[in-house]
Amino acid sequence: QPNSRWYTGCGIYRNVWLNVKNKVSVAENGTFVTANNISKDLARVNAEITFGNASKYGENITVVAEIYNPEGIKVAEQISDQQLGNGTSVSINQQFDVPSPSLWSIETPVQYVLRTKLLSGDYLLDAYDTPFGIREIRFEVETGFWLNGKNIKVKGVNNHHDAGPVGAAVPEDVLYRRLRILKDMGCNAIRTAHNPFAPEFYSMCDTMGFLVMDEVFDEWIASWPWENYQNRGKVTHGYHKHFEKWAEQDLKDIIYRDRNHPSIFMWSVGNEIPDQCYPEGPERLKPLMAIVHALDSTRPVTAGCCFIHLANATGFSSLLDVTGYNGGGGSVFYEKDKA
């Protein structure tokens, strides 16, 4: 595959939508919902809502933000009035107290819905639903991953976006069947190797109870150490041709698109990136990590490191929130590196 180390498909092989909206509307991927201070009695839910006015005139609007529980019952509401100038965009933050929260987990993958409505008087300008989950994640040095106060062994697989002989335009029932088989095997996590998947995949993982490591790049700029240093990338026509111009924007778009999925518990900004082996690697990693931290501070950033002795020597591995060890290149120094 001259444009990737993996089969990507060609042409338009995922759904494309034309969304027709009023001039005053919630922005595309314009909500971000998180939860903290979670207990059995209460959870604090925070919603960042971005909306804009593409008309020639200013608008006085009312923003109604409602939270519905998994049974479809409204459990919290915030109402605010906003002045919206013509051609402007506004972001507001709303906080909600959700009583007796039902937590998203591998065994009970329940979701709430944030419904955002924009009103001009009694006229509904826009309505925008955001499914989300209430859960607490953290990583500990000695014990690994914790979900809702429970130590979880992550039993994952590395999946590619295509479906073998079916190709890249994967029917949803084929995708569901694959996930169902993996779930029945005891798998509880998926790594999106090595590029972002279709939106339907993440929604299935949300409802089926999978953890997801959302991975964005298979190459940045550099080639492998055994190749000519002046070479670029892993393949002839790979992403290295676009990295310097598009990497930051592409990463932002993926974070905006996927960050409300409760299944996602880590972001990966690279898979076996040759740049890890060179002094330039950490400097290329830093702005990518800064983007993720700015847009979503609730999840750690990782990358799949091979040649871990070189990634350690350059400082690449130490910059990551969670260091990823891949099998290639002798990444076997677990106990030494832990110490």
N, C-alpha and C positions, 0 to 999 in steps of 0.2 A: 504494500500500500504506500505509494509515494507521498501521500499527503498526511499520513498518520501511521503509527505502528499497528493500529487496529482498524477493523472494518468500520467505516463511518457511514456508508451509504452515499447516495448522490441525489441532488434535487431536493424537493420539499417532501419530507417523509414524516413530519409531525403536523399536528393540527395548527392551522393558521386562522385567527379570528379577526373579524372586522367589528369593532365595538362602536356603535352609534350612540352618542350621549348628548345631553344638553350642554350648553356652553359653560354652565356652572356644574362642576362634577368633582367627585373624588378622583385623585390622580391614579394613573396606572400603578399597581402595586403600592398604593398610597396609604397603607396602614401598616403598623408594626405593633404587635401585641405581645407583652411579656407579663410574667407573674413573679412576685416575690413575697416575702413574709408569709409563707404558706404554712398553715396549720390545719388540723382537722376541723376547726371552727370557722376559719376565715382565710381568704387569700386576697392579696392586693394585686389587682390587675391594672397594668399601665398601657394605655393606647396612644400612640402617636399617629395623628390623622392629617394627611396632606390633601388639600383640595384647591382648585383653581377656577378662575373666571376668564374665559376666552372671549367674552363679549366686548362690545364697545362701551358698555355702561357699568358703573359700579352697582353692587348688589348688597342689600342688607339681608343676611340669611340666618337661619336658625339651624344649628347642628345638633341633631339628636343621636346619641350613641347609646345603644342598648346591648346588653349581654343576655344571651339565651343559654340555658343549661342543656345538657344532652337530651333531656326530655322535651325540649322546645319551650320551656317556661322562662319568661323574662325574670331575671334575678337581680339586675342592676341597670341603672340608667343615669346618664348625664346629659344636660341640655345647656347649650350656650349660644349666645348671639354673636355674630361676627360681621364686621364690615369688610367687604371684599372689593377692592378697586378693580377697574377694568384691566385686563391683561396681567393680573397678578396671581400669585400662588401663596398660600398660607399653610403653616403647620401648627397644630395645637396639640397639647397633651392633656389627656383625660385620665383620671384615676377612679377606680371602682373597688368596692369591697364586696367580694363574692362569698356568701355564707356557705358553710359546710361544703367546700369544694370537692368535686369528684376529680381525682387525679388521673392524668394520662400515664399509662405504664405499658409494658410489654404484654402483661396479662389482661389489662383493662384499658384499651386504647380509646378512651372517651374524649370527645371534643365539645367545646363550647363554640358559640358563634357571636362575633361582634357585628352588629348591624348598624351601619352609619347611614343616616338620612340627612339630606340637605333640603331645607324648606324655605320657600319665599312666601311668607304668610302661611296659608294652608296648602299651597301648591308644592307638590313633591318634585324637586329638581333632579335628585339622584338618590339611589339606594345602593349600598355596597356591602356585601357580606364577607366576613373574614373568619373562616374556621380557625381555631387555635386550641392548644391544650394547656392545662395547668399542670406543671411538673417542675421538680427541682433536680438539676444535674450538677455534679461536681467530680473532680478527679483528685485522688490522693496518692502520694508517692508510694506508700507502703501497700495500699489495698486496691488501687485502681479506680474503677468507675463506680459511682453511686447514683442511684435514681430514686428520688423520693425517700431518702434515708436508708435505702437498701443497697447493699454491696452486690453489684451485678457482674457476672463473668460475661464479657462480650464474646459471643460465638458467631463470627461473621464470615461472609464470603465476599469475594471480589467479583463483581458482575459487570459485564459490558452491556451497552444499551441495546444492541441488536439481538435478534432471536434466531441465530443460526440460519438454517435454510429459508426461514421466513423473511430474513433480511432486516432492513433498518426501519421500515414502516410497520412497527409491531402492533398488531391488534391488541386491544385491551384485555381480551379474554386469554390470549397467550401470555401476556405479562402477569395477569392474575394467577394463572395456572402455575407458572414458574415460582412465584412467591409462595403460593399455597404449599407446593412440594417442599420448598426450603423450610417453611414454618413447621411442617409435619416432621422434618428431619431433626428439628431442634435448633435451627438457625434463628438468631434473634437480631442480626445486624447485616447491613449491606454497605459495601464500599462502591461508589459509582465510578467504576474504572473506565477511563480516567478523565472523563469529561461529564458535564452536567447531563442529567437524563430529562425525559419528557415530564411535564408537570403532573400527568396522570400517575406516574410512578410514585411520586412523593405522597400524593393523596392516598394511594393504596397502602403505603407503608404507615401513614398516619392511622388508618382505620384497621389495619391488620396487626399492628403492634411490632413493627421493626424499628430498630435504631438505624440511622443513616449517617455515614460519613460522606458528605457532599464534596466531591473532588472536581477541581476546575481546570487544571492544566496537566498535560503530559510532557510538555517541553516549554522552556523559556527561550534562551538564546544559545547557550554553549553546546558543544558536542562533547563526546566522551574523552577521557584523558588519553586513551590509546590512539585517538584519531588526531589529525592535524588540528592544532589549536585554532587555526584560522577558519576551520569549518564551523558551521552554525547548525544547531539543532540535531535531532536524531534521524530525521528523514529529509529527503531533498526538498519537498515542498510543504514542510510542516509549519506549525504555528510560530516558529521562530521568525518567519517573515513578517508576522503581524504583531509580535509581542510588544515591541517598544511603542507602537502607536495605539494598540487596542487592549492590552492586558488589563490596565486599570479600569477602563470602561466596562469591559466584559465581566470582570470580577464584580464590580458594583452592580451590574444588571442581574447577575445571578444571586447575589446577597439580597437585593430588593425583592426578587421574585420568590425566593425560597425561605426567607427567614421566619415566616409564621408557621412553618410545619413543625409540629412537636416531635416528629420522628428524628429530625436532624439534631445530632448531638456534638458534631465536630465539623469544621470546615477544613478541607485540604487544599492548599494552594499549589500542590505539585506532586507528581509521581516520578520518583527516580530521576529527578532533575539533574543533569550533568553539572549545572552551575554550582551545586553543592560542593564540588571538588575544588573550586577555584576561589581566590580571594574576592572576586566580584560577586560571588553567590550571596553572602549575607547582605550586601548592599542592594541587591535586587529583591531579596526577601523582605527587607524592612518596609518598603512602601506598600507591598501587598498585605502584610500583616496589619499595617496601620489602617488600611481601608476596611478590613474586616472588623477590627476593634472599634472603629468609628461608627460603622453601620450596625454592628451587632456585638455588644460587649458581653453577651450572655453565654457564648460558646467559645471553646478554645480553638486555636489554629494549629494544624499539623501539616506535615508533608511526609511522603514516603521516601525515607532516606535509604539508599544503598551505598556501598563504600563508606560505611559509617565512620571509619577511622579518618577518612578525608573530610567528611562533614564535621567531625569533631575538631579536626585541626584548623579548619577555616572559621570555626565558630558558628557555622550554619545551624547545626543541630541544637545548640544551646539557646538560640533565639526563639525556637518554637515553644508554644505553650505546652504541647504534648509532642514528644519526639517520636516520629514514626520509623520503625525498623522494617525494611523490606529484605527479603532473602538474598537478593542478588548482591554480589561483591563482598560477601563475608560479613554481613551484619549480625555478628553472633556475640558481641561483647556486652551482653545484657548486665551481668553482675558487676563487671568492671565499671561500666558506665554509670550504673546505679550508685555505686560507692562514690 
